[in-house]
Each structure stands twice: as structure tokens, then as C-alpha cells.
Amino acid sequence: MTHAVDVHPLFSPWGRFGLYSFFVDAPEPAIVDTGIATSPKEGMVPALEAIGRRVEDVRWILLTHGHIDHVGGAHALWELTGRRARVVIHEADAPMLRSRRAHVREYLDGRGRYLADPEGAAKVTGAANAVISGEMEPTLLVRGGETLSLGGGVTVSVHAIPGHTPGSVAYVVDGQRSVFVGDAVQIHGAANHFPGYTDPVAYRASLKRLRDEIRPRRLYLGHPYRRADGTPYGVELDEAQAEEAVTQSLDIEAHVASAARGCLEAGPRETESPYSPFAHAAEELGCTGDPALEPSPFFTTMAGYRTHFEQHVQTQEHRSHPS
């Protein structure tokens, strides 16, 4: 790497919380994550103009994962670059860039099983149609381990950090260890005050990899995630803050795992609680908000623990009664 590159946050408003993308001011400029359909024109273009840059010059669109508020603006941004930017996403999350329907399937396979909302699939369909600017095929599929050249000796390494989604990745500007993780470091959640991840085992392993191997000097988050006491971090963390955020995320995951395990061992029970069938875990964790409020991380996370718990039980049963 011949010189350090500057990173600029690009804010776009949306709903209860804002969306953040990041401009990497390299010889071949990159934007990390794209918000929703309106974000490129309403958020990115004026923010880039304010620092003397043009969206037409962007040559890389780097997607940290496939959720609607990170890939929704990808097609619109790609169009604004004259279709010259290369669009990068992990192969496991690529279906969510290719198809709006994939977001509905994710809902039905996860949190939708517990929300008991007969209009749930229709609502997700409507949201996908409204905020995804277009279905598209990525230019480059990654698995982790790749190095991308942004010109002038600037390189970005790709690290698979699954957990929040199967295809979550970290993009690391080599030499300066500026690390973009999207939503892979949940701490105590963002607007919903609860951490959301589909695979708790992978999530914990990825946090440890960030802490022990990648070791960010600067950590860039997709939202202003909150500490356990409810106070928010910003989206640009220095080295000490990054270590604290990852450590807190590990501590909180351990607490959630303990509550989930106790609930699952006792047997999930249907009750009148809005947290049913995981009301026991919610009580232990002190949950008081509305768990149905999208993106409903409580149920996404509990569904992940339930999947691993049931797999563990099946494995134990197979060992006890081999065929």
C-alpha cells in the first residue's frame, strides 16, 4: 500500500434509524453498502459533492451482507456510476441481491415462524418492492480470502465473518486496518435494543476472529449500535472502542446464549406473552420492547439458538441409538 486512504461516512435517512454507507477515497473509489433505493441519490450524491467527489467515479460497490437496508440501493448506485462499478457480495448472501423474493423466504424461514402475522409475508414483499432499487447479478462473488485492488497499491482483503447472516463479510483496507463489518458486530442491538444473528455459533466465532486476528484500528459499523447500558456508539470506532465493542458483543452473546439454553432445555411454551414461545428467555434478559417491530431481532436470534439446540439433541440421540 503506497498511501493511507480516507474514509467518509455517507448518511441516508430511513425510518427509526439512519443508514450508513462509507466512501473509501482510493484511486479506484469504493462505496461500502448502499442503503435503500433512495439512498444513492438522496444521501450519497450530495455527501460526495460536499467533499469534492463524484458518484460517477465510484468503481467498487462492496456489500457487507444481503439485508435490505444494505443492498437496497445497489442497483441504483450501480446505475449512477454508469454501470462501471464492480458489485461484490459473498456467495451465501448473493440471492438477496439477485431476488426480492429471497427476502421473503428469509422472513418465512426465520422470525416469521414466531410472529404469527398473517400479513407478514405480504408486508415484507411490499417493503422489498419499495426499497430495493433493482434485482441484479453481482460482478464478483467472494467467499473470504480474496484481495481486491483499488489502484495505486491500495488493496482490500475480504474476510468471511458469518453469524449475522451466512454471507456477512469484513472488508479490510490493508496496511491501515480500517475494517468495515456492516452489522456483524451487534453489541446490544440498534433501534430494537437486541442483538440479531441467525447463527449464534458462527457469530461468536466471527467476533473472536475480529478480536484476535483482524484487530481493527478503525472499525466501521452499519448502524449506531448500543452498549449494554443503552448508550450508542457512533459508526466510526477507534482501536480502543473497537476492542470494547467486540468484547461487549461477546459478553452479551454469552448472556443471551445462557438464557436461550435455559428456555430451550425447559421446553419452549406457547403463552400470551408477545415473546412466546421464548418468554422465559425474554424475562431473564429483561426484554420490555415490542419483539414484533421489524427487523424483529429477538425472534431471529432465538430461532438460531433453537436450530442449534435441536441439532445438538438429534446428534446426542444418534450417538445413544446408532442405526
Secondary structure, DSSP 8 states (H G I E B T S, - for coil): --S---EEEEEE--TTS-EEEEEE-SSS-EEE---STTHIIIIIHHHHHHTT--GGG--EEE-S---HHHHTTHHHHHHHTTT-SEEEEETTTTHHHH-THHHHHHHHHTTHHHH--TTHHHHHHHHHHHH-------SEEE-S--EEE-STT-EEEEEE--SSSTT-EEEEETTTTEEEEETS--TT-STTSS---S-HHHHHHHHHHIIIII--SEEEESS--B-TTS-B--SEE-HHHHHHHHHHHHHHHHHHHHHHHHHHHH-----SSTTTTSHHHHHHHT--S-TTSTT-HHHHHHHHHHHHHHHHHHHHHHHHS--
